[in-house]
Amino acid sequence: MISTNPFLTLADTVPPFLMQSFVILMGLLILVGTVMDIIHKKNVKYFFNNAKKAKLSATKTLSTGERISVISKTIASDIATTSELGAGKRRVAHVMGMYGTILFWVGSVVMIFFYTSPGSTTPTVWPMIWHIGAALTVLGGSWFWFFLRVDVYSEAQPWFRVIKADLFVLALIASSLFGLIWSYLQSLNLVGRYDDMVFLALFIAANLVLFGGVYWSKFAHMFYKPGAALQKNLAEADGSRDNLPPEADAPEQFGLGIKREEPKHY
């Protein structure tokens, strides 16, 4: 199963151009949903206005080389490894889900657009990337959902409590999980049964919810967080600090109560 392109098998019944059109539609849904979110929340306007205010209180003018250095460090640390989460379980779960999703989406696009024509041969690496990416997404997303969410971990809310903000992570887990199950059932060649078609329909529905729900979910945060991290690091480098006071030059004294339990209340 892991070395088989499920979309090539699907091409026997579904024309490749329909699969490609579906991917393009998902991309358009991301674009439209993100633009609507930007207009509604005014995030980009806030970032630009905040950057203008920060320039007025900057104590240093960064050279081109210094800016490139800050940007490179931000990409390598804050974005690529989510260092803001510290060295813990939350960071591991996020990295698993992030890179799993990237592998899953890239594998899908490559196999659908380049290896679904009749007689084409898919290099083994792409189905492996797709399946491993889906598995990482399910593992990382489930770990976060059941054990690491703030409202579950710190506020004692039940794991099955669902709010609108959970739409993104649930749809992300569902699309990867249903994709894996569909691929497995399809590889069994169950004659006279439609088990794989059921999970293919669920896979399609999960993707429609994931990409069609950008405006209502946290999907667009994937684009905002890198920008926020970059602005924060540039502000620290030029001394403006986003108009916040500098760190106090004094010992951290919290009292003995800080040692009673691991800090987990947000």
HELIX and SHEET records of a PDB file:
HELIX    1   1 PRO A    6  LEU A   10  1                                   5    
HELIX    2   2 PRO A   16  LYS A   41  1                                  26    
HELIX    3   3 ASN A   43  LEU A   56  1                                  14    
HELIX    4   4 THR A   64  LYS A   73  1                                  10    
HELIX    5   5 THR A   74  ILE A   79  3                                   6    
HELIX    6   6 SER A   83  LEU A   85  5                                   3    
HELIX    7   7 LYS A   89  PHE A  114  1                                  26    
HELIX    8   8 VAL A  125  TRP A  143  1                                  19    
HELIX    9   9 PHE A  144  LEU A  148  3                                   5    
HELIX   10  10 VAL A  150  TYR A  153  1                                   4    
HELIX   11  11 LYS A  164  ASP A  166  5                                   3    
HELIX   12  12 LEU A  167  SER A  187  1                                  21    
HELIX   13  13 ASP A  195  GLY A  212  1                                  18    
HELIX   14  14 HIS A  221  ASP A  238  1                                  18    
HELIX   15  15 ARG A  241  ASN A  243  5                                   3    
HELIX   16  16 LEU A  256  LYS A  259  5                                   4    
END                                                                             
